[in-house]
Amino acid sequence: MHRIISIKDIEGLRIGQAEDEKGGTGCTVVLADDVMRAGVDVRGGGPASREIELLKPSAAAEYIHGILLSGGSAFGLNAAGGVMKYLEERGRGIPVGPVRVPLVCQSDIFDLTFGDANIRPDEEMGYKACINSERDNYKDGNFGVGCGATVGKALGPDRCMKSGIGSYAIWQGTFKIGAIVVVNAFGDIYDERGNKIAGVLDEDGKSFLDSSEIMEQRSRGVPKIAANTTLAVIMTDVRMDKTALCKVASMGHNGFARSIRPVHTSMDGDTVYAVSVGEIEADPNVVGTLGAMVVSRAIETAIKSAKGAYGCQAYEDIELLRKI
């Protein structure tokens, strides 16, 4: 049996967040106290990313220094410069001649539809998220990259729901594993019991339509705009190399499939990272299986922690309407 813990209880990692509520966007950074081994698996058809080629088993880098999840779509990729600046100031990075080059991977969600589209994560916001990691300011909900996250967009922004970022972590015998997930999905969201908890709203504002059925009923399908993306970072203190971590990241997508329908479409940029900062020995298959579970639970946390904003209702708003 496992014990539920806080994502902050996984030693060797810090999570920092910064957001701009007017812009409806933000950054969430995961930094290692030393270095982190990492893998990645991208299954969405429209990712906005930076430096993830480093995480292929064939790439030379054995470790990285940080992972940034950001809003702003491709515009937000500038925010990694702030993370690099923060790390360089502290002497972190790969020695290359007279300088050290921090290795920072980044993936972004599309949140330009809500808030002020002219405000995007930039170097300053990325740097601020790093500073905030020193204060361990991580929170579930409308924070960091979750500030402008929404779900259920098959009928456009007027019928979608507010989402956010969520976490879930466990202590399984000798090791710890957890995940943070920002849920900005095209599809509908289900809890662990199979109940739909977020998605396309019906005209009454308190019941759901089915995104998959909407896709099937439209002869021309839905607009193929990569305006979505769910991002996850699985974290553990089990020692694994890049090859094993890429497998864990791949298995982590099973958590997406359990909780999001449809998922991995050409309109999403769905990406899962897996990082290791410990020296504990464990079967990677067990780690991957539990990784899928914590990802799924973190998705549920993201939905239930979100607050209504930018004209979008959140889970708690729908629950309140149903009681009236």
Buried (B, 14 or more C-beta within 10 A) or exposed (E): EBEEBEBBEBEBBBBBBBBBBEBBBBBBBBBBEEBBBBBBBBBBBBBBBBBBEBBBEEEEBEBBBBBBBBBBBBBBBBBBBBBBBBBBEEEBBBEEEEEBBBBBBBBBBBBBBBBEBEBBBBBBBBBBBBBBBEEEBBBBBBBBBBBBBBBBBBBEEEBBBBBBBBBBBBBBEEBBBBBBBBBBBBBBBBBEEEEBBBBBBEEEEBEBBBBEEBBEEEEEEBEEEBBBBBBBBBBBBBBBBBEBBBBBBBBBBBBBBBBBBBBBBEBBBBBBBBBBBBEBEBEBEBBBBBBBBBBBBBBBBBBBBBBBBBEBBBBBBBEEEEEE
